[in-house]
Amino acid sequence: MSIPGLGQIAPQAPTSTQRTINLRPFGEWRFSIPHQHSTFSSNSSAAGVTVRLVAGTAERDGTELAPNCVYTFLPGTKSKLFTDQGCTLEINNTGGYPLEDRVVEYPSPEQSPMLSYLNLHFGLQDHERAAAAHAQLHPTHHLQQQQQQQGRGAGAGATRPKPGPRVLVCGPRCVGKTSLVKLLAALATRMGSQPLVANLNPTDGLLCLPGTLGAAVFGTLMDVEEPAGGFGVTNTPISGPSAVPVKNPLTFYFGREKVEDDVDMWRQMTERLAVLVKRKFERNRDVRVAGLLVDTAPVEAGDKEGQELLGWAVRQFDANYVVVLGSEQLKTELGQQFASEKTSFGEPITVLGLDKSDGAVQIDKGWRQKSTETAIKEYFFGGIKARLSPFTQSASFDELVVFKAPEEPYEGAPVLERVEITPEMAHWTLAVMIASVTDSPQAIRFSSVLGFIVIADVDQERRRVKFLSPVSGRLGNHPLIWGRWPEPYLNLLA
Ligand SMILES: Nc1ncnc2c1ncn2[C@@H]1O[C@H](COP(=O)(O)OP(=O)(O)OP(=O)(O)O)[C@@H](O)[C@H]1O
């Protein structure tokens, strides 16, 4: 018998952390697992929320989940699983993460924005097939010989081999631009294609830290588990052994958060990236035929300067499709801008408007900052699949050559200034450039990034600096660039 007030604790209903959901065709399971912060600690060793595909098909941004495999989605992931044929998913939150999720189903596929995204993919595949047929009819070596005989360089007009579709995806903030680029890249690779993907939005990094612009060939499976869904830092050779094939990005160090922070530098880097993309097209038939997908920074309707910069990018990359997500007005404005323009191959520039998914959500400043911190941590210490041990190195001030991007860019400002190491640099991430310390500041600024180090400690009296590097060995005569962003939010050695 129990005495009221002093009796036994009423038996608790067992709280199950596992549940099963069924999705109809074209349904989505949308989920968000907040970044971990000090007030929350997981009550188990589970690294995140796990999902198993029990029946049917499911994919994250175009990359399919294998049946019966357990996938772990980590804190800091905001995404969806989509099914075209219907599926059953088993979701397990043994760690008790504050998961927010919901199932979204549409009365018919026509009402899901995914249908238009898939149709875009099929349209691009047609274009790719046409480019492949063109390549078959006009083998490159023959064309190059022809150009040489005619005394024309590789840039000469109509005889150049025509690449596959070059698609620039744009739109206002957080409408799902990156998700669409990921989806199109993943679907293309599923068809055996090897498209190039370029990122012109410094707030994100493509297979690299935020603050960079870059491009990479996507010819293999993407990592569905990492928070950035295959575009993050854990998919590169620096991240060590990986179950998912790594990609080799070509990266420029912008060192600022937004395009507006240094428009002139952004233009110059975009122009150089486009030159390298075209060079890749010239040298690799498969990549050329698969074409290009370009992700861009947010631009709103009515933003004349933003649209002018989009126009610049379209011309540099010779894009023949401009996909505008989530703004009919922006689509109209860009349609007018490109109405009478043609690519260098004489193709019209087609502006397509697509609806945004209502699942694409605004990412607030705090979430972004946490994602940036996570990317930096993962770069040096690895993710859940592969832990990395960065090397702590010590050097005298005279051994490192550091350049700094000017605080506030102004017309005629030097691209870089040589600086002494100071305590102010502690905890900043510096880019290691593929250049020599004897190169000109211009050559260093526009060389590509070899990797990053983080300054751990500066001892001004002894003129020594301690830093973390993902690889052992001296930096040799590689110069370093100290950018203006991402700021040192965290002490990696704490
Ligand atoms: N259908 C969806 N369901 C759930 N989440 C989604 C969906 N589509 C996109 N998201 C998520 O919404 C967020 C914003 O999407 P995304 O990053 O693709 O937008 P964006 O337009 O590229 O953003 P930005 O303007 O910051 O570059 C991301 O976390 C993405 O994973």
The ligand as a Gaussian input file, in Angstrom:
#p B3LYP/6-31G(d) Opt

LIG

0 1
 N       12.224000      21.056000     -48.667000
 C       12.993000      21.297000     -47.615000
 N       12.687000      20.796000     -46.406000
 C       13.451000      21.039000     -45.323000
 N       14.550000      21.808000     -45.339000
 C       14.906000      22.325000     -46.527000
 C       14.159000      22.108000     -47.725000
 N       14.772000      22.772000     -48.737000
 C       15.843000      23.374000     -48.186000
 N       15.931000      23.111000     -46.879000
 C       16.909000      23.617000     -45.919000
 O       16.693000      25.031000     -45.813000
 C       17.947000      25.689000     -45.588000
 C       18.139000      26.776000     -46.662000
 O       18.317000      26.114000     -47.913000
 P       19.552000      26.443000     -48.860000
 O       20.814000      26.577000     -48.101000
 O       19.499000      25.465000     -49.971000
 O       19.082000      27.872000     -49.350000
 P       19.926000      28.979000     -50.108000
 O       18.961000      29.735000     -50.940000
 O       21.092000      28.373000     -50.784000
 O       20.439000      29.848000     -48.887000
 P       21.407000      31.159000     -48.953000
 O       20.575000      32.278000     -49.475000
 O       21.797000      31.352000     -47.512000
 O       22.562000      30.800000     -49.830000
 C       19.011000      24.598000     -45.634000
 O       19.289000      24.206000     -44.313000
 C       18.338000      23.454000     -46.398000
 O       18.861000      22.199000     -46.070000

